[in-house]
Amino acid sequence: MTALHQLSALECAGLIRVGSVTSVEVTEHYLHRIRRLDRRLGAFVVVTEELALRQARQADEILRAVGPDGVGALHGVPIALKDNLDVEDVVTGWGCADRTDEAIGDDNVVVRLRQAHLPIIGKTQLPEFALPCYTENLLGGDTANPWRSEFSPGGSSGGSAAAVSAGLAPLALGTDAGGSVRIPASCCGVVGLRPSNGAVSNGPSDPSPNGLSVPGVLTRDALDAGALLDVISDPMPGDPTAARAYREPRGRLRIGLAVDPMVPDLAVADECRAAAEKLAAGLQESGHELVPVDLGKDVAVADAFRDAWSVVAASFEVDDEEALAPFTRWLRDQGRAVSGVRLHECLTMFRGVARMLEEMVFGMVDMLVTPTLGMLPQRRGMFRLHRDEEENFAAMTRFMPFTPMYNIAGMPAASVPVEVVDGLPVGAMLGGPYGSERRILHEVAMIQSRAGGAVGLAPGWA
């Protein structure tokens, strides 16, 4: 018999709608798994059991009142949230000891989740202020990779990705400012989508005025990802940007393949290249045309991303600077040295990259395949081994040279599980022009369907 946590979120929602199981029963099932198993994983900062069960009871009451045709596709299915998203009356920790206040309201995506009646089962681990590409902090948050516990799940949405991969949550939200959804998706063998800027409403707690960060989804099934995207999409009052129109291409797609990043003098692991080539070949087998693409090299873009990201680090208000992690302090120092003129220059360069991609890349191809990462998943603590934080940042750049391009441009991309190497998953990335996130997920769903369906749980967690 298939257990509830082995089902896709849509399958689980289907059982809830027909009365085979209640939202309370599904929610209790996941809460029990968290209580029993999360000590091995360390995915959750806090489990919101009382909130989740109250929401599940409400979901069941609404279903009884309106019937199965009156509820949404994910009605009653529980979800986990990264701990930088505000849930009213729950502490938003940001992986930092300095943050202990309960949120006074919901972020926009949480409003959407409440409206769709998805019980919130807890907040997941992240590194301090979501700045690095791993999930370790000074609060004891050192999340394990469900596939091999001595390895990192990546970051910064590592707790969310690990929870989905291990079957402690059927769905999760993260945020992605430089790859923070797609990096852990690759490391944990799940689907992770960064939507287009404007497709999902930021804030209001963190409105991301530089355009880098957006909420993203983590699931084992591309169809689940699409359903969750539908729940959290559409603008909210005060949004500074709106979703761009997307013209659906007809018939055969032109799929670009680029296995070298825009960052110069950087070697990409053979296994990461092979994953991208395998994903591209799968799309070609679907009948699409495959086209090689050279993204070019530009160190100025990497420098601009670093300067803009350091300004984000410096923007957080803290009471005790010395209590922060060394990398956080170093990056904040870098950010304080960035002038307003330099930040304007960086943001102007980002718009230039977006225009280049839209005209020169997505004017030639409909979608682009690249590796998700430049290296295989790394051991826990590896990035903190560097006493020189400058080298720490350089090591992170070598690890994640492909993902920031889509944040810089504000375009959508998804990491897709492709291979398993030495017991660890390796993903590849499929990106597209503004507004193409649903077409991206459609192509991923087709590939998953041919492979037999959704990605299974990490070994040993079924």
C-alpha positions as CSV (number, residue, x, y, z in Angstrom):
1,M,0.0,0.0,0.0
2,T,1.3,3.5,-0.9
3,A,1.7,5.7,2.1
4,L,0.4,9.3,2.0
5,H,3.9,10.8,1.9
6,Q,4.7,8.8,-1.2
7,L,1.9,10.4,-3.1
8,S,2.2,13.6,-5.2
9,A,0.4,16.6,-3.7
10,L,-2.2,16.5,-6.4
11,E,-2.9,12.8,-5.8
12,C,-3.2,13.6,-2.1
13,A,-5.6,16.4,-2.8
14,G,-7.7,14.1,-5.0
15,L,-8.1,11.7,-2.1
16,I,-9.2,14.6,0.2
17,R,-11.7,15.8,-2.4
18,V,-13.4,12.4,-2.7
19,G,-13.4,11.8,1.1
20,S,-10.9,8.9,1.1
21,V,-8.9,10.9,3.7
22,T,-9.3,14.2,5.4
23,S,-7.0,17.2,5.5
24,V,-6.6,16.7,9.2
25,E,-5.5,13.1,8.7
26,V,-3.0,14.1,6.0
27,T,-1.7,17.0,8.1
28,E,-1.4,14.7,11.2
29,H,0.5,12.2,9.0
30,Y,3.1,14.8,8.0
31,L,3.4,16.2,11.6
32,H,4.0,12.7,12.9
33,R,6.8,12.2,10.3
34,I,8.4,15.5,11.3
35,R,8.3,14.6,15.0
36,R,9.8,11.2,14.3
37,L,12.3,11.9,11.6
38,D,13.4,15.6,11.5
39,R,16.0,15.0,14.2
40,R,17.9,13.2,11.5
41,L,17.4,15.9,8.9
42,G,17.2,19.2,10.6
43,A,14.9,20.7,8.0
44,F,12.5,22.6,10.3
45,V,13.1,25.6,12.5
46,V,9.6,25.5,14.1
47,V,6.7,23.1,13.6
48,T,3.4,25.1,13.6
49,E,1.2,22.1,14.7
50,E,-1.6,24.1,16.3
51,L,-1.9,26.4,13.3
52,A,-1.7,23.5,10.8
53,L,-4.4,21.4,12.5
54,R,-6.7,24.4,12.8
55,Q,-6.3,25.2,9.1
56,A,-6.8,21.5,8.2
57,R,-10.1,21.4,10.2
58,Q,-11.2,24.5,8.4
59,A,-10.3,22.9,5.0
60,D,-12.4,19.9,5.9
61,E,-15.4,22.0,7.0
62,I,-15.3,24.0,3.7
63,L,-15.1,20.9,1.6
64,R,-18.2,19.5,3.4
65,A,-20.0,22.8,2.8
66,V,-19.2,23.4,-0.9
67,G,-18.4,19.9,-2.2
68,P,-15.4,18.8,-4.3
69,D,-16.2,21.0,-7.2
70,G,-16.0,24.1,-5.1
71,V,-12.4,23.8,-3.9
72,G,-9.0,24.3,-5.5
73,A,-6.6,21.7,-6.8
74,L,-4.4,21.6,-3.7
75,H,-7.2,22.1,-1.1
76,G,-6.2,20.7,2.3
77,V,-2.7,19.6,1.3
78,P,-0.1,20.8,3.9
79,I,2.9,22.9,3.0
80,A,6.2,24.0,4.6
81,L,7.6,27.6,4.3
82,K,11.1,28.9,4.4
83,D,11.8,30.9,7.6
84,N,12.1,34.2,5.8
85,L,8.5,34.4,4.8
86,D,6.1,36.1,7.3
87,V,3.3,34.1,8.9
88,E,1.3,36.1,11.3
89,D,2.0,35.4,15.0
90,V,5.0,33.1,14.1
91,V,8.6,34.2,14.5
92,T,10.4,34.9,11.2
93,G,13.9,34.0,12.1
94,W,15.9,34.4,8.9
95,G,18.5,32.0,10.4
96,C,19.7,34.7,12.8
97,A,19.7,34.8,16.6
98,D,18.9,38.5,16.4
99,R,15.4,37.8,14.9
100,T,13.0,36.8,17.6
101,D,9.8,38.9,16.9
102,E,6.6,37.3,15.8
103,A,5.4,38.5,12.4
104,I,2.6,41.1,12.6
105,G,1.0,40.0,9.3
106,D,1.3,37.5,6.4
107,D,3.4,37.8,3.4
108,N,1.5,37.9,0.2
109,V,2.2,34.3,-0.7
110,V,0.9,33.2,2.7
111,V,-2.3,35.2,2.1
112,R,-2.7,33.1,-1.1
113,L,-2.0,29.9,0.8
114,R,-4.6,30.7,3.4
115,Q,-7.2,31.6,0.7
116,A,-6.5,28.2,-1.0
117,H,-6.7,26.3,2.4
118,L,-3.2,24.8,2.4
119,P,-2.3,24.1,6.1
120,I,1.1,25.5,7.1
121,I,3.0,22.8,9.0
122,G,6.2,24.7,9.8
123,K,9.1,27.0,8.9
124,T,12.2,25.6,7.4
125,Q,15.9,26.2,7.9
126,L,18.0,28.7,6.0
127,P,21.5,30.2,6.4
128,E,21.8,33.6,8.1
129,F,19.7,36.1,6.1
130,A,19.5,33.7,3.2
131,L,22.9,34.9,2.0
132,P,25.1,31.8,1.3
133,C,24.3,28.8,-1.0
134,Y,24.3,26.3,1.9
135,T,21.9,25.7,4.9
136,E,24.0,26.2,8.0
137,N,23.6,28.8,10.7
138,L,24.7,29.7,14.2
139,L,21.4,28.6,15.7
140,G,22.1,24.9,15.3
141,G,20.5,24.9,11.8
142,D,22.8,22.5,9.9
143,T,20.4,20.7,7.6
144,A,21.5,17.3,6.2
145,N,21.0,16.2,2.6
146,P,18.4,13.4,2.7
147,W,20.4,11.4,0.1
148,R,23.7,11.4,2.1
149,S,23.6,13.1,5.5
150,E,27.2,14.2,5.4
151,F,26.5,16.4,2.4
152,S,24.7,19.8,2.3
153,P,21.2,20.2,0.8
154,G,22.5,23.4,-0.7
155,G,20.8,26.7,0.0
156,S,19.5,29.0,0.9
157,S,16.1,27.2,0.7
158,G,17.8,24.0,1.9
159,G,15.4,23.2,4.7
160,S,12.4,23.4,2.3
161,A,14.1,21.2,-0.4
162,A,15.3,18.6,2.2
163,A,11.8,18.4,3.7
164,V,10.2,17.7,0.3
165,S,12.9,15.2,-0.7
166,A,12.5,13.2,2.5
167,G,8.7,13.2,2.5
168,L,8.3,15.5,5.5
169,A,6.3,17.9,3.4
170,P,4.5,17.4,0.1
171,L,5.1,21.0,-1.0
172,A,7.3,23.8,0.1
173,L,8.0,27.4,-0.6
174,G,11.5,29.0,-0.7
175,T,12.9,32.3,-2.0
176,D,15.4,32.6,-4.9
177,A,17.7,35.7,-5.2
178,G,20.6,34.0,-6.8
179,G,19.6,30.4,-7.1
180,S,18.3,29.7,-3.6
181,V,15.4,27.5,-4.8
182,R,17.2,25.8,-7.7
183,I,20.5,25.1,-5.9
184,P,18.9,22.9,-3.2
185,A,16.5,21.4,-5.7
186,S,19.5,20.1,-7.6
187,C,21.3,18.9,-4.5
188,C,18.1,17.2,-3.1
189,G,16.7,15.7,-6.3
190,V,13.5,17.7,-6.5
191,V,11.9,20.2,-8.9
192,G,12.6,23.8,-8.0
193,L,11.1,26.8,-9.9
194,R,12.1,30.4,-9.8
195,P,9.2,32.3,-11.5
196,S,9.4,35.4,-13.6
197,N,9.6,38.7,-11.7
198,G,6.1,39.9,-11.3
199,A,4.5,36.5,-11.6
200,V,4.4,36.0,-7.8
201,S,4.0,38.9,-5.4
202,N,7.0,39.7,-3.1
203,G,6.7,40.9,0.4
204,P,5.5,43.0,1.9
205,S,8.1,42.0,4.5
206,D,10.9,41.8,1.9
207,P,9.8,43.5,-1.3
208,S,13.2,42.9,-3.0
209,P,13.5,46.4,-4.6
210,N,16.5,45.2,-6.7
211,G,14.4,42.6,-8.4
212,L,16.7,39.7,-7.6
213,S,14.5,37.7,-5.2
214,V,11.2,36.0,-5.8
215,P,9.3,33.3,-3.9
216,G,9.7,29.9,-5.6
217,V,8.2,26.4,-5.3
218,L,9.8,23.1,-4.4
219,T,8.0,19.8,-5.2
220,R,8.8,16.3,-6.4
221,D,6.4,16.6,-9.3
222,A,6.3,19.2,-12.0
223,L,2.5,19.0,-12.0
224,D,2.5,19.8,-8.3
225,A,4.8,22.7,-9.0
226,G,2.4,24.1,-11.5
227,A,-0.6,23.7,-9.2
228,L,1.3,25.5,-6.4
229,L,2.4,28.2,-8.8
230,D,-1.3,28.8,-9.6
231,V,-2.1,29.2,-5.9
232,I,0.6,31.8,-5.2
233,S,0.5,33.7,-8.5
234,D,-1.1,37.0,-9.5
235,P,-0.3,40.5,-8.2
236,M,-1.2,42.0,-4.8
237,P,-1.8,45.6,-3.9
238,G,1.4,47.6,-3.9
239,D,3.4,45.4,-6.3
240,P,6.0,47.5,-8.1
241,T,6.2,45.1,-11.1
242,A,3.6,43.2,-13.1
243,A,4.0,39.9,-15.0
244,R,5.1,40.2,-18.5
245,A,3.1,38.7,-21.4
246,Y,4.3,35.4,-22.9
247,R,3.5,34.3,-26.4
248,E,3.2,30.5,-26.5
249,P,5.3,29.1,-29.3
250,R,3.5,26.7,-31.6
251,G,4.7,23.2,-32.5
252,R,8.3,22.2,-32.2
253,L,10.5,24.2,-29.8
254,R,14.0,25.3,-30.4
255,I,16.0,24.3,-27.3
256,G,19.3,26.0,-26.6
257,L,22.1,24.1,-24.8
258,A,24.8,26.0,-23.0
259,V,27.2,24.1,-20.8
260,D,29.6,27.0,-20.0
261,P,28.6,29.9,-17.7
262,M,29.1,33.6,-18.3
263,V,31.7,33.6,-15.5
264,P,35.2,33.5,-17.1
265,D,37.9,31.0,-16.2
266,L,35.6,28.6,-14.4
267,A,35.6,24.8,-14.9
268,V,32.3,23.0,-14.8
269,A,32.2,19.4,-13.4
270,D,31.8,16.8,-16.1
271,E,28.8,15.3,-14.2
272,C,27.0,18.7,-14.3
273,R,27.7,19.1,-18.0
274,A,26.4,15.6,-18.6
275,A,23.2,16.2,-16.7
276,A,22.5,19.3,-18.9
277,E,23.2,17.3,-22.1
278,K,20.9,14.5,-20.9
279,L,18.1,16.9,-20.2
280,A,18.6,18.5,-23.6
281,A,18.6,15.1,-25.2
282,G,15.3,14.3,-23.5
283,L,13.7,17.4,-24.9
284,Q,15.1,16.6,-28.3
285,E,13.5,13.1,-28.0
286,S,10.2,15.0,-27.4
287,G,10.5,16.3,-30.9
288,H,12.1,19.6,-30.2
289,E,15.1,21.0,-32.1
290,L,18.4,21.3,-30.2
291,V,20.7,24.3,-30.8
292,P,24.1,25.0,-29.2
293,V,24.3,28.4,-27.5
294,D,27.4,30.4,-26.3
295,L,26.4,32.8,-23.5
296,G,29.8,34.6,-23.7
297,K,32.0,35.6,-20.8
298,D,31.7,38.8,-18.8
299,V,33.4,39.3,-15.4
300,A,31.7,42.7,-15.0
301,V,28.3,41.0,-14.6
302,A,29.6,38.7,-11.8
303,D,31.1,41.7,-10.1
304,A,27.9,43.6,-10.3
305,F,25.9,40.7,-8.8
306,R,28.4,40.5,-5.9
307,D,28.1,44.2,-5.2
308,A,24.3,44.3,-5.4
309,W,24.1,41.2,-3.2
310,S,26.4,42.7,-0.6
311,V,24.1,45.7,-0.4
312,V,21.3,43.4,0.4
313,A,23.4,41.9,3.2
314,A,24.1,45.3,4.6
315,S,20.5,46.3,4.6
316,F,19.4,44.0,7.5
317,E,19.0,45.8,10.8
318,V,20.8,44.0,13.6
319,D,21.4,44.8,17.3
320,D,24.6,42.9,17.7
321,E,26.9,42.8,14.7
322,E,29.5,40.6,16.5
323,A,26.9,37.9,17.0
324,L,26.6,37.4,13.2
325,A,28.4,34.7,11.2
326,P,31.8,35.7,9.8
327,F,30.6,35.5,6.2
328,T,27.6,37.7,7.0
329,R,29.8,40.3,8.7
330,W,32.2,40.3,5.8
331,L,29.5,40.6,3.1
332,R,27.9,43.5,5.1
333,D,31.2,45.3,5.2
334,Q,31.5,44.9,1.4
335,G,28.0,46.3,1.0
336,R,28.6,49.4,3.1
337,A,31.5,50.2,0.7
338,V,29.2,50.2,-2.4
339,S,28.1,53.7,-3.3
340,G,24.7,54.7,-4.6
341,V,26.3,55.4,-8.0
342,R,27.8,51.9,-8.1
343,L,24.5,50.3,-7.2
344,H,22.8,52.2,-9.9
345,E,25.5,51.0,-12.3
346,C,24.9,47.4,-11.2
347,L,21.1,47.6,-11.7
348,T,21.5,49.2,-15.1
349,M,23.8,46.4,-16.0
350,F,21.2,43.9,-14.9
351,R,18.7,45.4,-17.3
352,G,21.3,45.1,-20.1
353,V,21.7,41.4,-19.3
354,A,18.0,41.0,-19.4
355,R,17.8,42.7,-22.8
356,M,20.7,40.6,-24.1
357,L,19.0,37.4,-23.1
358,E,15.6,38.4,-24.4
359,E,16.9,39.6,-27.8
360,M,20.0,37.5,-28.5
361,V,19.2,34.2,-26.7
362,F,15.5,33.9,-26.4
363,G,15.1,35.6,-29.8
364,M,17.0,32.6,-31.2
365,V,15.7,29.7,-29.0
366,D,12.5,29.2,-27.1
367,M,14.1,27.7,-24.0
368,L,17.6,27.2,-22.7
369,V,19.2,24.2,-20.9
370,T,22.3,24.6,-18.7
371,P,23.7,22.8,-15.7
372,T,22.1,23.9,-12.5
373,L,25.4,23.9,-10.7
374,G,29.1,24.0,-11.6
375,M,30.0,21.3,-9.0
376,L,28.4,18.3,-7.4
377,P,26.8,18.7,-3.9
378,Q,29.3,19.7,-1.3
379,R,30.0,18.3,2.2
380,R,28.4,20.1,5.1
381,G,30.7,22.8,6.4
382,M,32.9,22.9,3.3
383,F,32.3,26.5,2.6
384,R,33.0,27.5,6.2
385,L,36.5,25.9,6.0
386,H,37.8,29.0,4.2
387,R,39.1,31.4,6.8
388,D,39.3,34.1,4.1
389,E,35.7,35.1,3.4
390,E,36.8,36.4,0.0
391,E,37.7,32.9,-0.9
392,N,34.5,31.6,0.6
393,F,32.6,33.8,-1.8
394,A,34.8,32.7,-4.7
395,A,34.1,29.1,-3.8
396,M,30.3,29.8,-3.9
397,T,30.7,31.4,-7.3
398,R,32.4,28.3,-8.6
399,F,29.6,26.2,-7.1
400,M,26.7,28.2,-8.5
401,P,27.8,30.0,-11.7
402,F,24.7,29.4,-13.7
403,T,21.7,30.3,-11.5
404,P,22.2,34.1,-10.9
405,M,21.7,34.9,-14.6
406,Y,18.0,34.4,-14.2
407,N,17.8,36.5,-11.1
408,I,19.7,39.3,-12.8
409,A,17.4,39.1,-15.8
410,G,14.2,38.5,-13.8
411,M,13.3,35.5,-15.9
412,P,12.0,32.0,-14.9
413,A,14.0,28.8,-14.6
414,A,13.6,25.4,-13.0
415,S,16.1,22.8,-11.8
416,V,15.1,19.3,-12.8
417,P,16.4,16.1,-11.3
418,V,18.4,14.2,-14.0
419,E,21.1,11.9,-12.6
420,V,22.4,10.3,-9.4
421,V,26.2,10.3,-9.0
422,D,27.8,8.6,-6.0
423,G,24.5,8.5,-4.3
424,L,23.8,12.2,-4.8
425,P,21.4,13.8,-7.2
426,V,22.5,16.1,-10.0
427,G,20.1,18.5,-11.7
428,A,20.0,20.5,-14.9
429,M,18.2,23.8,-15.5
430,L,15.6,24.7,-18.0
431,G,15.0,28.5,-18.4
432,G,12.9,30.6,-20.7
433,P,11.8,34.2,-21.4
434,Y,9.5,36.3,-19.2
435,G,6.2,34.5,-18.4
436,S,7.2,31.1,-19.6
437,E,7.3,29.3,-16.2
438,R,4.2,27.2,-17.0
439,R,5.6,26.1,-20.3
440,I,8.8,25.2,-18.6
441,L,6.9,23.1,-16.1
442,H,4.9,21.5,-18.9
443,E,8.1,20.3,-20.6
444,V,9.5,19.0,-17.3
445,A,6.2,17.2,-16.6
446,M,6.4,15.6,-20.0
447,I,9.9,14.3,-19.3
448,Q,8.8,13.0,-15.8
449,S,5.8,11.3,-17.4
450,R,8.0,9.4,-19.9
451,A,10.3,8.5,-17.0
452,G,7.5,7.0,-15.0
453,G,6.1,9.9,-13.0
454,A,7.2,12.1,-10.1
455,V,10.6,11.9,-8.5
456,G,10.6,9.4,-5.6
457,L,11.7,10.2,-2.1
458,A,15.3,10.2,-1.2
459,P,16.6,6.6,-0.5
460,G,15.7,5.4,3.0
461,W,12.9,7.9,3.7
462,A,9.9,6.1,2.2
